[in-house]
Structures are given as C-alpha cells and as structure tokens.
Amino acid sequence: MSLKTLSYFVLFCAAFLISGCIEEETKSYSWKLQSHAVSTSLDYQELVVMTDNIRTMSGGRLDITPYPADAVVSGPRIYEAVGERTIEMGNGWPNWWSGQHPAWAVMNAGPFDFMNLDASMMFFLAGEGTALANELSEQKGIIWRPAWWPGMEFGLLSKKPIRGLLDLNEKRVRIGPGLPSEVLAAASGAYTIPLVPSEIRPALENDNLDAVEWTTTAGAWNLGLQDISRYAIVPAIWQPSVLADFLINKTAYSELPKDLQAILETAIKSYTLTTTMKAKKEDINALKLFKDNGTVFSQWSDEDLSRLREASDQILETYKANDEFSRRLIEKKQAFKAEYNTYYEMFGPYEKQ
C-alpha cells in the first residue's frame, strides 16, 4: 500500500469514527412517563418541571413526556407497563407493586416503620434501600429509584365522625394496597379497598366508601375531598414516612449514552429534594385550609395505637415467615431504625421547632 493510499485509508477511518460519535451525540430519545398523580398535584407539576429540565440539559436529545393519572395505564398496572416497555418510565408507590412480589408491600413505610423523613431518606439514598429494591425490580427488567417523600400521611377523611378503630368495624375504607391496608383491616375490622385517584371522590360522593385515605393534607385537598368529607382522624399511623418511586425500563435506560444517563439521574435527584421540600411546605398550608374549611379533627387513642402495633407485629412476622427476601428487608429496615434512634437519643431536638 502506497503512502498516499494509506493516508486516504486513515482519513476514511477517522471520518467514519467521527461520524459515529456525532451520530451518537445527536441521536434523540423519546420516552413516556406515566405518573400515579393527578395533574393538579404538586408532585405531577414538578414532574413537568423535571422533564422540561432534562430536555434543556440534553439539548432536546432526551424528550420525556409525563402523563397524569390514568392517561396511559393506571395504578398497579404501571409496573407491568414499564417492564413491557409500553412506557419507559413510571411513577407510583412501592406498595402498589405488591402483586409482583410480596416484599413490595413492606418496601414502603408501614406502621411503626421509620418515624421521620430523614431516616427513610438515609436508608434509601445512602443505605441499602435502593439496592434492595433493585434486586426485586431488575427481575422484571426495571430499574428502581426513589422519587420523593410525602412523609407522614394524612389519615382518614369521612362524611360521618370516625373517632377510633371501633368506629371502622365493617366500614369501607379506601387505602393503598400492601402492609398499610392489611394492618388497618386487622386492627379495625374494616373492608379496605385500593381505589386509584380518579375513583376516590365519586365513590365517596355516592356512599360507596365510608372513609378515604389519600396521601397527605395537600394531596387530599388537591383531590377535592374537603368538599364532601367534614371529619378527619389523623395521622396515618400505617404510613409514617411514605415514599413514592420511579420505575425505568432497563433496556431503554441502557440505550442512552452515558451523558444522558447522567442527566436523567441528576434530574431525578433534583426532583427528589425539590418535591419533598415543596410538598411538605404545601402540606402545612393545606392543614390551615382544612381547618378554615371547618374540618373536624380527632386523633387516635393510646388503645388504638396498641391495637395497630399488635396487628402490625403479627403481620410482619407472617411476611418474614413466608418469604426470605421480605424477612431480609424487614430486618435491615429495623436494624437501621435502631441505629438511627440510638444516635438521636443523644443528638435529637432538645426543643420543639
């Protein structure tokens, strides 16, 4: 091969490689993100901000379209839709996926789980929580990420007064699936029904429900429950530090170049912090709105708490006995909670805020 021919060959190879890099850098990806949340809720509105930021940071190369509750799929079907790549991303609650594996029922905050937002955040963001969740999700081709923390949920809203567990016997209560509903049913004798957001208000209006549990004060207000339920019993003992999650189709994620993966991961972390803080501030404002609207509040008695604790302990033991992964997850959460509590015995708040 002559020097001139060799030079042409080298230039051709270089041009080929450069064109491949340019193609990689300019290729665009379009995703669908199905949320559990209604369009008026802050967590959905922040999803719109997140996807706009991803579009900007990627120069339009990663275009994720968010969809509010029920637009493409709804409720627990989000999990299957992500695994099958009907959608590339989903946003819901870990306990909604309990039909896929029993451990999802105890992945989220159950009764007497982490009592504080920061304890749960530490476990999932800096501890073993996210790795454990991915052990489950990757079996279905799904990558799992924490989305945000509503923290302590509201409680129950109703048309007629509910002053304790005895008032719930044989009542129909909307509550999410998994450990929370199992414990409430066992402790109270209520019939628990896991309706999705679009079904909740009509069911309460038509007296097909006696009480409703739906996220936090702001979440319940945004769903319009204050218009048809004058009474509330608080808080949601069954979900003291609840978190929402993101599901990502693993194949779709692997197709993204490294820089787009980094942009997505960074945007998710930004969403986590921003939505958690904004939502809790909104909850404080929503509580005032409920009070100004005339909502009558009551709280659980010590006897109620004891009954809920007893039911929770018994059901957790059943989960541990029936499934090895659930046992490992429960024990790791309990071990971290003990470490957290030991630390804050010395370094906890010494005065109310």
Disulfide bonds with the S-S distance in Angstrom:
none
